Amino acid sequence: MTSIVNSSSNLRRLAPAIMGVAVACCAGNAAAQDIAFPTRTVQIVVPFTPGTGADILSRTLGPRFAERWKVAVITDNRPGATGNIGAEFVSKAAPDGHTMLLTATAFGMTPTLYRKLPFDPVKSFRPVVIIATSGVGLFVHPQLPVKSARDFIQFAKRRPGELLYSSPGNGGPQHLTMELLKLETGINIVHVPYKSLAGAMTDLIGGHVQTMISALQSAAPYVRNGRLKMLAVMMADRSPAFPEVPTMKELGLANLEVYTWYGLLGPAGAPTHAVARVNAEVNALLQQADIRELLGNQGMNAAGGPPERLGELVKSELARWDRVVKAANIKAD
């Protein structure tokens, strides 16, 4: 009897310690499972069609991720509504780091046009990393009698409402950037929206419209063969590919520094360890010479940095383009 009582007493005394060990073991196992990332296929959602800059980046980085992580990494194109369809999908995905959005400049623009989106561009996502940026420029038909951006602005001011500019569509980056130029310079030129970049570029080359804002890589071939004239780049520094072309900042228009950017985001609540790992992997890959060369061939510059850099960029872009949309009274189609 005594032995049984003593045994019971000992068990009662040991119970807290035993429970503590058990809880610690369980917590340790849970933590190990939590920190293990990735544990299954990683889905990179690109909210644009194949062949776009974001798609090229996803299909470039995806195989490198798969090699390092030993899991499948797939690119899932979900185009539509200027990137909103893919963004909504990711905003509602499980916040475990295995579903990410690889988006671009439009992500910081379209929410200013669509007031009732099924997601919040800040609250519904967790920034991961800025992957790359590329410059944009002001282009005109070569027969337009201007030699510089300053000439163009003065020419347009003398002819309010007479000049036409093209873009790949209403509310897109090219459209809003030209409206920013109009807002900052006081010129009045008329928007002609097209259904594609090819159509907008073709009519500029053909002289049916006089000017256009475009990514450098899209218009560069036509500048080199003399079918377009580049008046200025909207970058902090001159483009290495076109060192003779001045920046808008050199013309005294510092507010006209605009980039095309590409970034990775996860759904809100994505675990810190997953975000940290993807961020570290991207920053490491962006240091590799072959990746930097590939980006350069696409007219892109490696970016990188901490997740907070992308978060700050998105917020600043939303504020900037909201101002432009309101000033120009731009409505979504």
N, C-alpha and C positions, 0 to 999 in steps of 0.2 A: 504494500500500500504506500509505504513511504517513498519507495522508488518511483512509483507512478506519479505521486504528487510532485516530487522533486523534478521529474522529467517534464511535467506540465508547466511547472514554474519556470524551468529553464527555457522551454519553448516560448512561454509568454515573454520572457526577458529577451530572447533572441529574435522574436517576431519582427520588431521594428528594423533590426539590422538586416534580417533576411529580406523583408519587403524593400528596404532601401537598395539592396544589391539587385533585386529583381527589377525594380523601377529603373535603376541605372542601366541595367543590361538592355531593357526594352527601349529606353531613351536612346542609348547608344546605337542600337540596331535601327531605330527610326531615323536618327540623325544620319547614319550611314546611307540609308535608303534615300533620304531627302537630298543628300549632297551628291549622290550619284546622278550625273547628267552628262549626256542623254542616255536614256535607258531603252528607247525605241526610235522609230522613224521620226525624223525632224522634217516638218513641212514648212517651206518658205513660200508664202503667198505673195505673188506679184499681181497687183491690181491693174495691170496693163497687158497688152497683147504681146506675144512672142516677138523678139527682135528689138524691143525698146531697150533703153539704157538700163532700167531696173531689171529686166529679164536677162540681159547679158551679164550683169553683175551676179545675179542669183545662180546662173548656170556656170559661172566662173568659180565662185566661192563654194558652191554646193559640193562638188567632188572633193575639194580640199578639206572641207569639214568632215565628209564621210570617211576620208582616209585617216584623219586624226581621231575621230570619235568611234570608228568601227560600227557605225549604224548607217542605214540608208538616209540620204538627204534628198528630198524631192522639191522641184519647183512646181508650184500649182498656180497657173495663170487664171485669174478671176477678174477679167476686165469689165468695165461698164461704169457709167455715171461718174466719169472722170476720177476713177479710183475708189469710189465710195463703196462699191459692192464688195471688193476684196477687203477693204478696211473694216466694214461691218462684220464680215466673217471672222476676222481675227479678234475683233473686240469681244466676240461672244465665245471664243475658243477657251478650252480649259487652260487656266493660268499656270501651266507647269513648265513652260519654256520650250515645249516641243512644237509649237505653232508660232511662227513669226511673220511679220509683214515687212516686205522690202518695198518701200514706196519712194516717192520723189517729191519734187517741188509742189505739185498740185495738192499734196496733203495739207500744206499750210495755206492753201488758197480756197479750195472748194467749200470749207465750212463757212466762209464769209458770204458765199452765194446761196447755199442751201441752209436755211435757218432751222429746219426740222430734221436734221440727220438722226439716224438711229444710234449714234455714238457721239461721244465728246472727244475731240481730237487730243485733248490734254488728259482728262480724267479717265478715259477708257483704255489708255495705253501706257506701257512702261517703256521709255526710251532705252535703246541698247547701244547704238553706235552710229555715227555718220560714216559712211563708207567712202564716198567720193563726191567731188564737185566738178562742175564744168562751167565755162564762161558763156556769156551771151553777148551779142553785138547788135549794132544798128546797121542795117543793110539797105541800099537803095539801088534802083535800076541805074546802070552806068550812064544813060543819056540824061538823067536828071542833072541840071547845071549847078551842082554843088560839089565842093572839094573836101569839105569837113563837116563834122556834126554842127559846128557853130554856123556854117553857111546854111545847112539844112534847116536849122531852127529859124533863122532869119527869113529864109525863103518861104517856109510854111507860115510864118506870121504875116507875111505880105499877101498870102492867099488863103485866108481862113475858110475851111470847109471844102477846099478844092482838091487837096491831095488825098489819096486812098492808101490804106495799109491793109495787108492781109494777115491772117492768122489761121491756124488749124482748127479753130472753133471758138465759140463764145465761152468766156470764163476760164480759158486755159492760160497757161503761163505766158505765152507770147502776147495774148490779148491784154492781160492785166499789166504786163510790164510796159507795153506801149502806152497804156492809159496812165501809168505812173510817170512816164516821160512827158506826156501831155500835161499832167497835173503840175509837174515841177517846172516846166518851161512856158506854159501858157499857150501852146500851139493848139490849133483845132484841125485835126485830120480825121478822116472818116474810116471806120472799121468795116472791112469786108471779110466776114468769116467763111471759112471753107470747111469741108468735112475731113480733111487730112492735111498733113504737112506737105505732102507731095503736090497737092492742088494749090496750096497757098504759095509754095515756092515756084511752081511752074508759071503762075500768072504774074509773079514779080519778075521773073526772068523774061517773060514775054512782054512786059511793059504795060499790062492791063491794070496793075497797081504800081505805086511808086516806091513803097518802102515796107519794111518788115523788121520785127525783132526776132532773132533766131539763135539757137545754140550754135556756137562756133563750128562744131564738127559737122553740122547739117549743111551749113552754107559755104564752108571753106573751099570745097572743090569748085564752086561757081565763082568764087573770088579769084582763085588761081587761074582759071581759064578766061577771066575777063567778062563773064556774063553778069556778075554782080560787083558792086563796090561796097566795101566795108568802111564806115565813117568813124566808128568808135567801138571800143569794147567796154562792157559794163562790169569791170573787174577792178580790184584794188591796184593791180599792176598790169603792165602790158603783157599781151600773150606772147610766149616764146615763138609761137608759130607765125605771128604777125607783129614783129617788134616795131614796125613803122606806124602801126595804128595806135593813136592815143586812147587813153581812158577817159571816161566821162568826168572822173575826178579832176583830171588835168584841165578840163574845160570849166571847172568851178562848180560841177554838179555832183557833189559828194553823195547826195541822197539817191543817186542812180547807180549804186553798186548792187548788182543783182547776180545771183548764181543759180544754176540748176544744181540741186543737191539730191543725194540718194542716201537713205538711212534705213536701219533695222529697228523695228519696235515689236514688243510683245504685248499681250493683253495685260490690263491692269492686274496687279497681284502676281505677276510672274516672279518666281523666287529669285532672291538676290544672287545665290550661287550660280544659277543658270545664266542670268544676265551678265554676271562678272566673267564667266567662262567664255561666252560668245564674244563679249567685248574684247577680252584678251586675245582670243583667236583671230579676230578681224584685225586688230592692231598689229599682231605678229605677221599675218599674211601681207598686210599693206607695206611691210618693210622688205618683202622679197622682190628682187629685181624683175623677175618675169611677170609678176602681178602688176608692178608699176609700169612696165613696158606695155602690157596689155591695156591697162587703163589709158596710157598715153595714146595708144593707137585709136582708142575710142574718143579721144578728145577730153578725157577726164583726168582729174588730179586726185591722188590718194588723200584722204582726210584723216579719219580716226579720232582718237581722244576718248575721254570718259563719257558715260551715258548722259551726264548732266549737260554736256555740250549740245547734244541733239535736243534735249528737253528745252533748253534756252532758245535754240534756233526755232523750234516749232512755235513757241510763244511769241517770239519777235516777228515771225512771218505772219502769224494770224493778225497781229496788231497792224502791221504794215498794209496788208492787202485788204483788211476790213476798211481802212481809211480810203483806199483807192476805189473799192467797190461802191462805197457810199458816195464819194465825190463824183464818180462817173455814172452813178445810178444804174449799175450793171445788174441785170436780172438773169437768173438761170433759165436755160431753155426749157 
